[in-house]
Amino acid sequence: MAEIKRILLAEDNLKDVELTLVALDEYHLANEVVVANDGSEALDYLYKRGRFAMRPVGNPVVVLLDLKMPKVDGLEVLRTIKGDHDLKAIPVVILTSSREEQDLVKSYNLGVNAYVVKPVEFKAFVDAVKQLGGFWALLNEPPPGTLGRTKEPRRSAVA
């Protein structure tokens, strides 16, 4: 049975959402990408509230998180995730246009797993998302409780 891989994308810029989805889909890096258009929706998804109350059990294999979002900003979402015993193991990658040192420092102090500045050029943006998706959805061993985590550890084939 194929593993279910789910990525949570928290992004309010529709153009960036579309580019990210195209990049992830091109290499079939996830069975499902859930889009939250602001930080409040991202938290609703993680806590199974509101329109996500009936979502399937299990956490995403990674959260791709923009910093500058309405309602609840990315740093507050990150603070909430990393401060919650049941969520803190979920890998979080900041994917933002912010090059501000204070954002970078705050993100790492809150426990972010990676901080990536969105390239401005289309091809570079798509390539960056492909690399991120490839690592977090395919190479990284997700924590227990995530969709995509098998019950038995993966074993490599011996030649």
Protein Blocks (a to p, Z undefined) as FASTA:
>chain_A
ZZddddddddfblklmmmmmmmmmmnopafbdcddfbfklmmmmmnopajllmgcedddf
bdcddfbdghiafklmmmmmmmpmklmmpccddddfbfbfklmmmmmmnopabdcdddfb
lklmmmmmmmmmmmmmmmpccdehiahiafbdcddddZZ
